[in-house]
Amino acid sequence: MRRNRFTRRDFLAGSASLLAASALTPACATLGGRRCAADRVTLGKTGIKLSRLGIGLGSNSGNVQRNLGQEAFNRLVHDAYDRGIRYLDCAQSYKTFEWIAGAIKDLPRDQLFIMSKIGGNPEKPDEVIDRHLKTFQTDYIDCVLLHCAITPTWPQERARLMEAIDKAQAQGKIRAKGISCHSLPALRVAASSDWVEVNLVRVNPQAKHTDSEAMKWDAPGTTIEPVLEQLKIMHRNRHGIIGMKLVGNGDFTNADDREKAMQFAMSLPEIDAVTIGFKSAAEIDESIERMNRALAG
């Protein structure tokens, strides 16, 4: 690992000056204390803070961001950070996985919330987790999710990985754990699970690429109401809830659809934060503007 990486000791020690500096993030500085995209919000019962808006680094499996080239990708992450976005949404399966360390190397690690995801039920999950640490050049991941669960039996199917995540969490390698689901049968189990601390949930009022009864990861959504029912259960169980698919997996090319989805997500009290895949500073600025407008009411 790199000699200058940020360690858990550094994280726990912290710095009063850094905490003071983070109290008012750049994107909120001119809003007179009103809620905004760059607010540091608490993720359910984990107590962990992250920006209300996160940058997704896996659009179309990360191909969208990968096609920018690494230099432009690094700049994109820095553009997001400069606008107060501290939440980076990553995954082992994303084409950008190997680029994360380079993108964050000049950013203060304790100001970032890095979430990653692990698919399937790997034979050697401890090694998979350690690979994350080595690849990201960090000593801890803020949140690790089981990726893309589609069956209601995911707790049995992924038991080996769940046990490894529990072990890593006890060792301080992972701060929080959870799941992203791609079907209603899987989502219902997640909502009531004592193991889950964080849910990454597909949500938009158009029900585009949201969970349905079909146990297929790319099945089209039908209606958003059953998802909203599960959000309420998650919230009662004090799970952290992060919304995704606010631009319909890139299908919302009409600005009105993007506005409708943002207004809808910000109207849901159960949602702590959201992640959106970006490929340019202009897209980041648009989402910040839309979110701030939605939060203003």
Backbone bond lengths (Angstrom), bond angles and torsions (degrees), N, CA, C in turn:
res aa  C-N    CA-C-N  psi(-1)  N-CA   C-N-CA  omega(-1)  CA-C   N-CA-C  phi
1 M - - - 1.452 - - 1.526 110.70 -
2 R 1.280 117.28 163.47 1.451 121.96 -177.47 1.522 109.91 -72.61
3 R 1.317 117.11 143.00 1.449 121.83 -177.82 1.524 112.28 -67.46
4 N 1.324 117.54 -27.46 1.456 119.75 -174.78 1.518 113.03 -97.63
5 R 1.319 117.63 17.68 1.456 119.10 -177.76 1.527 110.33 -71.46
6 F 1.306 115.76 160.49 1.455 122.74 179.55 1.518 108.46 -85.87
7 T 1.331 118.85 125.92 1.454 123.10 -175.22 1.522 111.06 -99.60
8 R 1.341 115.24 168.60 1.456 119.59 176.36 1.526 111.06 -62.76
9 R 1.341 116.31 -35.14 1.462 119.31 177.80 1.527 110.91 -61.34
10 D 1.350 115.07 -42.78 1.466 118.89 177.12 1.513 110.44 -60.73
11 F 1.358 114.93 -41.64 1.474 119.43 -178.35 1.515 111.38 -62.60
12 L 1.349 115.85 -45.85 1.446 119.71 -176.90 1.527 111.14 -70.11
13 A 1.329 116.68 -35.73 1.461 120.37 179.20 1.522 110.09 -65.69
14 G 1.332 115.11 -45.14 1.464 120.28 178.37 1.510 112.15 64.27
15 S 1.323 113.71 -167.56 1.456 120.78 179.99 1.516 108.32 -156.11
16 A 1.311 115.62 125.68 1.471 119.51 -179.47 1.516 110.73 -60.95
17 S 1.317 116.05 -36.07 1.462 118.63 -178.90 1.516 111.67 -68.21
18 L 1.324 117.76 -37.81 1.450 120.44 178.56 1.523 110.55 -67.33
19 L 1.325 116.22 -40.43 1.456 119.18 179.40 1.525 110.76 -64.02
20 A 1.317 115.64 -39.77 1.461 118.77 178.56 1.515 111.06 -65.79
21 A 1.339 115.80 -39.55 1.460 119.87 -178.61 1.511 111.92 -67.38
22 S 1.348 116.47 -29.36 1.461 119.38 -177.10 1.523 112.40 -85.28
23 A 1.332 117.38 -6.37 1.460 119.97 -177.18 1.517 111.81 -63.14
24 L 1.336 117.69 -32.80 1.460 121.47 177.57 1.512 108.01 -124.80
25 T 1.309 117.28 104.98 1.453 121.49 -174.90 1.517 110.66 -82.30
26 P 1.351 118.04 157.42 1.460 121.39 -172.23 1.520 114.90 -53.31
27 A 1.342 117.05 -44.52 1.459 119.15 -174.65 1.522 112.80 -70.80
28 C 1.338 117.54 -16.33 1.465 120.79 179.95 1.514 112.52 -98.72
29 A 1.323 117.01 -6.95 1.461 120.61 -168.88 1.519 112.93 -60.75
30 T 1.323 117.74 -28.53 1.463 120.19 -176.41 1.524 112.94 -106.19
31 L 1.342 117.51 12.57 1.462 120.13 -175.25 1.522 113.07 -102.06
32 G 1.313 117.03 9.05 1.450 119.53 175.07 1.509 114.54 62.21
33 G 1.344 117.81 33.35 1.453 121.59 177.02 1.513 115.15 83.85
34 R 1.329 118.28 -0.38 1.468 120.19 178.45 1.530 110.33 -69.84
35 R 1.330 115.27 157.95 1.468 119.75 177.64 1.524 109.91 -61.31
36 C 1.329 116.51 144.52 1.461 119.36 -178.18 1.522 110.72 -155.42
37 A 1.325 115.11 175.85 1.459 122.25 -175.15 1.516 113.44 -61.66
38 A 1.331 116.80 -31.50 1.459 120.72 -175.84 1.518 113.74 -91.47
39 D 1.327 117.96 3.37 1.467 120.24 176.44 1.520 110.24 -54.15
40 R 1.318 115.94 143.22 1.465 120.24 171.14 1.530 107.08 -89.57
41 V 1.318 116.24 110.53 1.460 121.77 -176.13 1.527 109.41 -107.50
42 T 1.323 116.24 159.69 1.461 121.28 -178.71 1.523 110.15 -93.81
43 L 1.309 115.95 134.15 1.465 122.20 -175.98 1.529 110.30 -92.20
44 G 1.329 115.06 86.69 1.453 120.32 176.82 1.517 112.46 55.11
45 K 1.336 115.10 -145.66 1.458 120.47 -176.55 1.519 113.34 -76.94
46 T 1.347 117.47 -4.06 1.473 119.19 179.22 1.518 111.53 -67.40
47 G 1.328 117.41 -27.41 1.454 120.91 -176.53 1.513 114.04 77.27
48 I 1.328 117.17 -1.57 1.460 122.16 -178.18 1.518 110.18 -78.19
49 K 1.323 116.08 140.77 1.461 122.01 179.57 1.526 110.58 -98.20
50 L 1.319 115.96 142.87 1.458 122.60 174.44 1.515 108.16 -150.05
51 S 1.319 117.17 161.67 1.463 118.88 176.48 1.522 109.54 -70.60
52 R 1.325 115.31 147.87 1.459 119.83 -178.56 1.533 111.22 -60.42
53 L 1.325 116.48 -34.83 1.468 121.93 176.78 1.522 109.43 -106.55
54 G 1.318 115.61 131.15 1.456 120.82 177.05 1.517 110.90 -115.56
55 I 1.327 115.62 158.71 1.457 121.07 177.26 1.525 109.33 -101.44
56 G 1.325 115.54 119.43 1.454 121.26 176.90 1.519 110.03 -82.21
57 L 1.322 116.12 130.69 1.463 121.11 -175.97 1.520 111.61 -112.38
58 G 1.363 115.40 24.35 1.453 119.36 -177.68 1.515 114.31 -135.12
59 S 1.326 118.24 34.15 1.470 119.85 178.40 1.519 109.84 -62.56
60 N 1.358 114.77 128.32 1.468 119.93 -175.54 1.524 109.78 52.18
61 S 1.335 115.00 52.17 1.470 123.43 -178.77 1.525 112.82 63.78
62 G 1.321 117.48 19.01 1.454 121.45 -179.90 1.509 114.35 92.50
63 N 1.334 116.55 -2.98 1.459 119.33 -178.91 1.529 112.01 -64.42
64 V 1.344 116.28 -34.70 1.467 119.92 -179.81 1.524 110.37 -61.04
65 Q 1.339 117.01 -48.32 1.454 120.18 179.67 1.530 111.83 -73.74
66 R 1.312 116.91 -36.33 1.467 120.53 179.50 1.528 110.85 -60.94
67 N 1.314 116.59 -36.94 1.467 121.25 -178.40 1.529 112.88 -67.17
68 L 1.324 117.00 -13.33 1.460 120.02 175.92 1.520 112.04 -70.25
69 G 1.336 116.75 -24.54 1.460 120.93 -170.39 1.516 109.23 89.39
70 Q 1.328 117.00 153.13 1.462 118.85 -171.77 1.530 113.15 -65.92
71 E 1.313 117.99 -37.84 1.468 119.18 -179.32 1.527 110.92 -62.32
72 A 1.330 116.92 -45.78 1.466 120.42 179.09 1.532 110.82 -69.01
73 F 1.320 117.05 -33.51 1.461 120.85 176.46 1.529 110.20 -62.81
74 N 1.331 116.34 -46.80 1.464 120.18 177.79 1.527 110.66 -58.69
75 R 1.314 116.00 -41.49 1.456 120.62 -179.57 1.526 110.66 -65.50
76 L 1.341 116.22 -37.73 1.464 120.61 178.31 1.523 111.10 -60.74
77 V 1.333 116.66 -45.30 1.462 120.62 178.94 1.529 110.52 -62.76
78 H 1.327 116.45 -40.90 1.461 120.07 178.39 1.531 111.32 -68.31
79 D 1.325 117.24 -36.45 1.464 120.43 176.03 1.526 110.34 -60.28
80 A 1.334 115.53 -42.04 1.464 119.64 178.30 1.527 110.52 -64.37
81 Y 1.318 116.21 -44.95 1.472 120.26 -179.84 1.526 111.00 -60.94
82 D 1.322 116.52 -43.80 1.465 120.69 -179.35 1.522 112.23 -61.99
83 R 1.335 117.16 -21.68 1.467 122.00 179.32 1.524 111.74 -96.16
84 G 1.316 116.90 8.84 1.456 121.23 176.12 1.507 115.41 94.76
85 I 1.329 118.71 2.51 1.465 121.55 178.92 1.524 109.05 -81.52
86 R 1.313 115.25 121.22 1.465 121.15 -177.30 1.526 113.04 -114.89
87 Y 1.308 116.46 -4.92 1.473 122.15 -176.32 1.520 109.30 -102.02
88 L 1.344 115.81 118.84 1.460 122.67 177.16 1.518 108.69 -110.18
89 D 1.329 116.58 124.86 1.460 122.44 -177.18 1.529 109.18 -103.12
90 C 1.316 115.93 111.87 1.469 122.68 -172.40 1.526 109.91 -125.21
91 A 1.326 116.31 173.98 1.464 121.80 173.75 1.516 109.15 -162.93
92 Q 1.322 114.67 150.39 1.464 119.89 179.19 1.519 111.36 -60.02
93 S 1.332 117.06 -32.09 1.464 120.43 -176.19 1.526 113.25 -83.28
94 Y 1.342 118.13 -9.14 1.454 120.23 -178.22 1.526 110.83 -74.75
95 K 1.301 116.14 146.14 1.464 121.57 -179.96 1.527 112.22 -66.70
96 T 1.324 116.57 -13.94 1.465 121.18 -179.84 1.523 112.78 -93.29
97 F 1.317 118.12 -0.07 1.466 122.11 -173.44 1.524 112.37 -52.13
98 E 1.329 116.33 -45.66 1.464 120.40 -176.51 1.527 112.79 -74.27
99 W 1.317 117.67 -9.78 1.469 121.39 -175.85 1.526 113.77 -96.06
100 I 1.327 117.66 -8.29 1.460 120.29 -172.73 1.524 112.04 -61.44
101 A 1.323 117.72 -44.91 1.467 120.59 -177.26 1.516 111.64 -57.64
102 G 1.330 116.47 -43.84 1.454 120.12 179.80 1.513 112.58 -65.17
103 A 1.337 115.76 -33.27 1.464 119.96 -177.76 1.520 112.47 -73.91
104 I 1.345 117.42 -29.60 1.469 119.75 -174.51 1.525 113.49 -106.23
105 K 1.321 118.17 0.10 1.466 119.98 -170.22 1.530 113.18 -61.36
106 D 1.318 118.21 -27.74 1.460 120.92 -179.98 1.526 112.95 -100.10
107 L 1.329 116.49 9.18 1.462 120.96 -179.85 1.525 109.67 -105.54
108 P 1.331 117.92 147.37 1.473 120.31 179.55 1.527 110.42 -68.56
109 R 1.323 116.02 118.04 1.467 120.59 -174.09 1.514 112.70 -59.90
110 D 1.337 117.75 -36.68 1.457 118.70 -176.00 1.521 112.92 -74.41
111 Q 1.326 117.29 -5.95 1.460 121.08 176.02 1.531 111.76 -94.72
112 L 1.328 117.11 -3.69 1.462 121.32 -176.26 1.522 111.30 -104.17
113 F 1.316 115.41 147.73 1.459 122.85 167.43 1.516 105.79 -114.37
114 I 1.329 116.63 109.43 1.461 121.82 -178.50 1.525 108.45 -106.73
115 M 1.312 115.67 118.97 1.452 121.35 176.26 1.527 109.23 -111.85
116 S 1.322 115.87 135.66 1.464 119.79 176.15 1.518 109.20 -133.19
117 K 1.314 114.97 169.59 1.462 120.88 -174.58 1.518 109.52 -137.39
118 I 1.332 114.85 146.83 1.458 122.02 179.92 1.521 108.40 -125.12
119 G 1.299 117.05 124.64 1.458 121.45 -178.78 1.513 113.11 -88.32
120 G 1.321 116.10 162.08 1.458 121.85 173.72 1.522 113.24 64.95
121 N 1.327 114.91 -152.09 1.465 122.46 178.93 1.523 107.37 -138.68
122 P 1.335 117.71 75.16 1.465 121.37 -171.75 1.524 113.09 -56.64
123 E 1.326 114.87 148.70 1.464 121.11 -179.23 1.523 111.82 -62.16
124 K 1.331 116.53 -37.45 1.466 121.26 -178.55 1.532 109.19 -124.39
125 P 1.313 116.61 73.76 1.467 119.58 -173.96 1.525 113.92 -64.05
126 D 1.343 117.51 -30.16 1.463 119.59 177.33 1.524 110.39 -59.33
127 E 1.316 116.05 -40.49 1.466 120.43 179.47 1.527 111.26 -68.17
128 V 1.323 116.07 -35.46 1.464 120.22 178.81 1.535 110.02 -64.46
129 I 1.320 116.36 -42.91 1.463 120.36 178.55 1.521 110.86 -64.74
130 D 1.327 116.17 -44.72 1.465 119.40 179.02 1.526 111.81 -64.50
131 R 1.324 116.43 -30.37 1.460 119.26 176.21 1.528 110.54 -64.67
132 H 1.318 116.55 -37.31 1.460 119.89 175.38 1.528 110.53 -57.32
133 L 1.316 115.91 -48.52 1.460 120.00 -177.60 1.527 110.69 -61.53
134 K 1.313 115.96 -43.61 1.458 120.12 -179.64 1.517 111.63 -67.28
135 T 1.326 116.68 -42.83 1.465 120.85 -177.49 1.520 111.39 -67.79
136 F 1.326 116.89 -40.34 1.465 121.08 -179.69 1.521 112.44 -82.17
137 Q 1.351 116.63 -9.32 1.464 121.58 -177.23 1.531 111.30 56.04
138 T 1.328 114.26 53.63 1.454 121.62 179.68 1.518 108.43 -145.40
139 D 1.310 116.06 162.20 1.456 120.17 179.48 1.519 113.08 -97.76
140 Y 1.318 117.27 -4.75 1.455 119.08 178.54 1.530 109.61 -154.33
141 I 1.324 115.35 152.75 1.459 123.50 172.51 1.524 106.59 -112.10
142 D 1.310 116.56 133.59 1.469 119.11 -175.80 1.517 112.75 -66.53
143 C 1.331 117.27 -36.78 1.463 119.99 179.40 1.518 109.30 -153.84
144 V 1.318 116.39 133.86 1.463 122.39 176.12 1.522 108.65 -121.82
145 L 1.325 115.59 130.47 1.463 121.73 -178.63 1.515 111.97 -113.45
146 L 1.314 116.17 148.26 1.456 121.07 161.66 1.526 105.57 -68.62
147 H 1.317 117.08 131.13 1.459 120.37 -170.71 1.524 111.82 -98.14
148 C 1.322 115.68 128.15 1.461 122.95 166.42 1.528 113.59 60.22
149 A 1.335 116.06 57.02 1.465 120.05 175.85 1.529 109.54 -77.75
150 I 1.322 116.54 136.30 1.462 119.68 -178.94 1.530 113.55 -126.35
151 T 1.328 118.37 -12.84 1.458 120.64 -179.02 1.529 110.23 -111.04
152 P 1.337 117.54 153.50 1.464 119.33 177.87 1.523 112.71 -73.21
153 T 1.312 117.05 -8.68 1.467 121.31 -179.99 1.527 112.11 -97.67
154 W 1.345 116.98 19.73 1.463 118.89 -179.17 1.535 113.46 -58.17
155 P 1.353 121.08 -31.06 1.469 117.81 178.70 1.528 113.10 -63.18
156 Q 1.328 116.40 -32.78 1.461 119.38 177.24 1.534 110.85 -79.64
157 E 1.313 116.00 -41.00 1.462 120.74 -176.45 1.530 112.68 -68.28
158 R 1.325 116.93 -27.55 1.472 120.39 -175.44 1.527 112.19 -117.28
159 A 1.323 115.71 24.87 1.467 120.33 -175.96 1.522 112.10 -59.13
160 R 1.333 117.41 -40.09 1.468 119.96 -178.49 1.530 111.18 -62.01
161 L 1.323 116.64 -44.11 1.455 120.99 178.99 1.528 110.80 -66.93
162 M 1.314 117.18 -40.54 1.461 120.84 179.64 1.527 110.90 -61.71
163 E 1.320 116.47 -40.84 1.467 120.19 178.46 1.525 110.94 -64.48
164 A 1.321 116.26 -39.08 1.472 120.10 179.18 1.529 110.68 -67.10
165 I 1.322 116.65 -38.06 1.471 120.59 177.61 1.526 109.92 -65.05
166 D 1.333 116.94 -41.92 1.464 120.57 177.21 1.530 110.61 -59.25
167 K 1.313 115.83 -43.98 1.469 121.04 179.78 1.528 110.66 -62.85
168 A 1.335 116.15 -45.94 1.460 120.24 -179.70 1.527 111.36 -64.95
169 Q 1.331 116.10 -35.48 1.458 119.87 178.01 1.526 110.32 -65.30
170 A 1.316 116.83 -41.54 1.466 120.95 178.26 1.525 111.37 -64.28
171 Q 1.330 116.39 -29.10 1.463 121.74 -179.86 1.527 112.63 -85.60
172 G 1.322 117.71 -5.03 1.452 120.99 -179.85 1.515 114.42 84.98
173 K 1.324 117.12 9.21 1.467 120.45 178.56 1.536 111.28 -80.27
174 I 1.325 116.17 -26.08 1.464 123.44 179.66 1.517 107.62 -129.69
175 R 1.325 116.79 135.42 1.461 120.52 -179.49 1.525 112.70 -91.59
176 A 1.326 117.61 -35.50 1.465 120.85 -178.73 1.524 108.71 -146.01
177 K 1.331 115.62 160.77 1.469 120.88 -175.36 1.516 109.39 -137.43
178 G 1.326 115.09 158.99 1.455 118.16 178.69 1.506 112.19 179.57
179 I 1.340 115.82 -149.77 1.464 119.98 -170.88 1.528 110.53 -155.11
180 S 1.307 115.44 149.81 1.471 121.25 165.93 1.519 107.19 -115.46
181 C 1.318 116.08 130.16 1.466 121.05 -176.21 1.523 110.53 -112.10
182 H 1.343 115.25 152.80 1.459 121.54 178.20 1.522 111.24 -131.20
183 S 1.315 116.21 33.64 1.462 121.27 171.69 1.520 108.08 -165.80
184 L 1.313 116.96 154.68 1.459 120.35 177.65 1.526 113.02 -66.13
185 P 1.349 119.39 -39.37 1.471 117.80 177.81 1.527 112.62 -58.65
186 A 1.324 117.50 -40.17 1.468 120.78 177.60 1.520 111.01 -70.24
187 L 1.330 116.47 -39.44 1.459 121.33 -177.16 1.528 111.41 -64.56
188 R 1.316 117.09 -38.80 1.470 120.01 -179.81 1.527 111.11 -62.42
189 V 1.303 116.52 -40.31 1.467 119.80 177.98 1.523 110.14 -66.60
190 A 1.328 116.39 -42.40 1.459 120.61 179.90 1.522 112.11 -61.60
191 A 1.334 116.04 -40.68 1.468 120.41 -177.12 1.526 112.23 -61.18
192 S 1.316 117.12 -32.46 1.464 121.98 -176.98 1.522 113.28 -100.26
193 S 1.318 116.83 0.25 1.466 121.05 -174.25 1.528 112.36 -74.61
194 D 1.336 115.52 134.24 1.463 120.63 173.56 1.530 111.12 -76.86
195 W 1.336 116.99 -21.21 1.471 119.95 -179.29 1.517 110.88 -75.58
196 V 1.312 116.95 -36.36 1.465 121.38 -175.24 1.527 110.99 -72.52
197 E 1.324 115.21 131.06 1.462 121.65 173.46 1.531 111.65 -108.15
198 V 1.340 115.62 -27.54 1.468 121.28 -176.23 1.522 109.33 -135.87
199 N 1.327 116.36 133.14 1.463 122.26 174.50 1.528 109.61 -114.64
200 L 1.318 116.46 130.79 1.464 122.81 170.80 1.520 106.08 -103.20
201 V 1.340 116.20 114.11 1.465 121.01 -166.84 1.529 110.85 -122.53
202 R 1.322 116.40 134.60 1.467 121.38 176.45 1.521 109.39 -78.03
203 V 1.334 115.98 122.61 1.464 118.63 -174.58 1.523 110.93 -149.16
204 N 1.317 115.43 124.46 1.471 123.86 167.59 1.528 106.65 -161.30
205 P 1.314 118.33 149.13 1.472 120.54 -173.82 1.510 113.77 -67.59
206 Q 1.340 117.15 -21.05 1.456 121.01 177.17 1.526 111.93 -78.41
207 A 1.343 117.14 -6.88 1.470 123.17 -178.47 1.525 111.47 57.20
208 K 1.308 116.65 34.86 1.463 121.81 178.68 1.523 109.08 -85.06
209 H 1.331 116.54 118.11 1.465 122.16 -178.79 1.530 111.21 59.38
210 T 1.337 117.18 37.82 1.461 121.08 174.72 1.529 109.31 -104.81
211 D 1.336 115.84 173.24 1.464 120.56 -173.53 1.528 112.02 -70.75
212 S 1.324 114.30 141.08 1.459 121.73 175.99 1.526 108.15 -134.25
213 E 1.319 116.49 -177.98 1.464 119.96 -179.96 1.525 112.08 -71.37
214 A 1.328 117.82 -20.46 1.464 121.23 179.88 1.523 110.21 -66.45
215 M 1.318 116.96 128.66 1.463 121.18 -179.46 1.528 109.72 -91.28
216 K 1.323 113.60 67.13 1.460 122.33 -179.80 1.518 107.08 -143.29
217 W 1.319 117.71 130.85 1.469 120.39 -169.08 1.526 113.40 -61.33
218 D 1.334 116.74 -30.43 1.462 119.47 -176.96 1.526 112.82 -109.97
219 A 1.331 116.15 21.25 1.471 119.01 177.65 1.526 109.64 -65.89
220 P 1.331 118.33 140.67 1.470 120.32 -179.67 1.522 111.11 -70.18
221 G 1.329 115.85 146.97 1.451 119.77 175.42 1.524 110.84 -73.14
222 T 1.323 116.34 163.15 1.459 120.94 179.62 1.525 111.22 -122.72
223 T 1.327 116.25 -49.02 1.460 120.81 178.95 1.516 108.45 -150.06
224 I 1.310 117.72 148.58 1.467 121.21 -174.90 1.530 112.87 -87.89
225 E 1.329 118.43 -15.35 1.468 120.73 -173.41 1.536 113.57 -57.63
226 P 1.344 120.03 -44.09 1.470 118.13 179.03 1.525 113.41 -62.33
227 V 1.328 116.73 -31.64 1.461 120.27 176.51 1.521 110.02 -66.97
228 L 1.316 116.67 -41.86 1.463 120.84 -179.94 1.526 111.35 -62.34
229 E 1.317 116.80 -34.66 1.468 120.59 176.85 1.522 110.34 -61.77
230 Q 1.324 116.52 -40.71 1.460 119.99 -179.61 1.530 111.70 -72.36
231 L 1.321 117.27 -32.04 1.467 119.77 175.51 1.526 110.81 -59.22
232 K 1.308 116.85 -39.64 1.462 120.93 -179.67 1.532 110.74 -64.95
233 I 1.335 115.88 -39.35 1.473 119.63 178.15 1.519 110.20 -66.50
234 M 1.320 116.89 -44.66 1.477 120.77 177.35 1.526 110.49 -56.57
235 H 1.331 115.08 -45.26 1.457 119.98 -177.80 1.531 111.04 -63.50
236 R 1.340 117.19 -41.41 1.466 120.25 177.12 1.523 111.23 -61.30
237 N 1.336 115.54 -32.61 1.463 120.54 179.28 1.526 112.65 -86.65
238 R 1.319 115.80 6.51 1.473 123.45 176.19 1.523 112.31 63.06
239 H 1.319 116.08 28.72 1.457 119.61 173.49 1.528 109.58 -71.86
240 G 1.324 116.49 147.46 1.449 119.83 166.14 1.516 108.72 -72.92
241 I 1.339 116.72 140.18 1.470 120.34 -177.51 1.514 109.30 -129.16
242 I 1.328 115.32 123.50 1.462 122.57 177.56 1.521 108.17 -119.62
243 G 1.323 116.17 128.14 1.458 120.64 178.79 1.517 112.07 -89.39
244 M 1.319 115.89 146.70 1.466 121.31 175.10 1.532 108.66 -138.55
245 K 1.335 115.59 175.85 1.469 123.69 -178.06 1.530 112.12 64.85
246 L 1.322 116.60 34.03 1.466 120.03 178.70 1.519 112.77 -73.35
247 V 1.310 117.01 -13.49 1.473 119.36 173.40 1.530 109.79 -114.19
248 G 1.346 115.36 24.23 1.459 120.79 174.53 1.510 113.93 59.05
249 N 1.356 115.40 40.32 1.460 120.25 -178.93 1.538 110.98 61.02
250 G 1.329 115.76 30.63 1.460 121.12 -179.71 1.520 114.21 89.33
251 D 1.335 116.52 -1.76 1.469 119.92 -177.58 1.525 113.38 -78.32
252 F 1.345 117.20 -17.54 1.462 119.24 -177.16 1.531 109.88 -83.75
253 T 1.309 114.78 74.60 1.466 119.72 178.29 1.524 111.77 -77.96
254 N 1.326 115.95 -17.97 1.465 121.29 175.20 1.531 108.79 -83.90
255 A 1.331 116.40 125.83 1.462 120.97 -177.36 1.522 112.27 -58.74
256 D 1.316 117.68 -31.68 1.463 120.76 179.81 1.521 111.34 -63.59
257 D 1.337 116.66 -36.35 1.463 120.23 177.56 1.527 111.02 -65.74
258 R 1.326 116.44 -40.76 1.463 120.01 179.70 1.533 110.73 -66.81
259 E 1.311 115.59 -39.44 1.466 119.75 177.67 1.528 110.72 -64.38
260 K 1.314 116.68 -44.92 1.467 121.65 -179.91 1.523 110.70 -60.45
261 A 1.329 116.90 -43.63 1.459 121.08 -178.18 1.526 111.37 -66.40
262 M 1.329 117.15 -41.30 1.466 120.01 179.59 1.518 110.83 -67.00
263 Q 1.321 117.02 -44.90 1.461 120.29 178.32 1.525 110.67 -58.09
264 F 1.331 115.15 -41.59 1.464 120.54 -179.35 1.520 110.98 -64.25
265 A 1.315 117.10 -49.84 1.466 120.76 -177.47 1.519 111.45 -61.28
266 M 1.328 117.08 -42.29 1.463 120.14 -178.67 1.522 112.33 -72.35
267 S 1.323 117.72 -14.25 1.467 120.61 177.40 1.527 111.88 -84.29
268 L 1.333 117.74 -10.03 1.463 121.55 -176.70 1.524 109.73 -91.25
269 P 1.318 118.45 112.89 1.470 120.13 -177.23 1.520 113.24 -67.74
270 E 1.329 117.03 -18.12 1.463 119.53 -178.82 1.531 112.77 -72.78
271 I 1.315 117.69 -25.62 1.465 121.16 -173.78 1.522 110.71 -82.53
272 D 1.331 115.55 126.02 1.464 121.00 178.46 1.526 111.53 -84.40
273 A 1.327 116.28 -42.48 1.464 121.43 -174.50 1.520 108.41 -154.07
274 V 1.328 115.72 169.25 1.466 120.55 176.53 1.523 109.14 -137.41
275 T 1.312 115.52 156.54 1.454 121.52 174.75 1.525 109.31 -122.92
276 I 1.334 115.55 138.52 1.462 122.11 179.00 1.522 108.05 -134.03
277 G 1.313 116.59 134.86 1.458 120.62 177.52 1.519 110.87 -77.21
278 F 1.338 116.28 127.63 1.458 121.56 -179.65 1.522 110.66 -120.89
279 K 1.329 115.02 154.20 1.458 119.71 172.86 1.525 112.54 -128.38
280 S 1.332 116.68 1.98 1.463 119.83 179.86 1.516 110.15 -155.71
281 A 1.336 115.01 159.02 1.463 120.24 176.09 1.518 110.66 -63.74
282 A 1.319 117.33 -33.00 1.464 120.85 179.63 1.529 110.64 -62.69
283 E 1.336 117.51 -40.23 1.465 120.44 178.08 1.524 110.87 -66.41
284 I 1.330 116.54 -38.66 1.462 119.63 176.40 1.525 110.05 -60.90
285 D 1.321 115.56 -47.32 1.468 120.15 -178.65 1.526 111.42 -60.99
286 E 1.329 116.71 -39.57 1.457 119.66 179.00 1.519 111.03 -62.07
287 S 1.330 117.21 -45.57 1.467 120.13 -178.51 1.521 111.60 -67.65
288 I 1.322 117.31 -38.10 1.467 119.82 176.39 1.526 110.11 -61.28
289 E 1.328 116.28 -44.53 1.467 120.34 179.24 1.519 110.88 -62.05
290 R 1.336 116.12 -44.98 1.467 119.46 -179.52 1.532 110.86 -64.67
291 M 1.324 116.80 -42.79 1.464 119.46 -178.96 1.522 111.21 -65.86
292 N 1.319 116.30 -44.70 1.463 118.98 179.67 1.527 111.37 -61.41
293 R 1.324 115.70 -38.49 1.467 120.16 178.69 1.535 110.58 -65.84
294 A 1.342 115.97 -42.05 1.465 120.02 179.12 1.518 111.66 -64.68
295 L 1.317 116.76 -39.77 1.465 120.90 -178.76 1.518 111.43 -70.96
296 A 1.340 116.62 -26.82 1.462 120.20 179.78 1.529 110.91 -71.58
297 G 1.337 116.59 -21.04 1.466 120.99 176.64 1.498 114.75 82.24
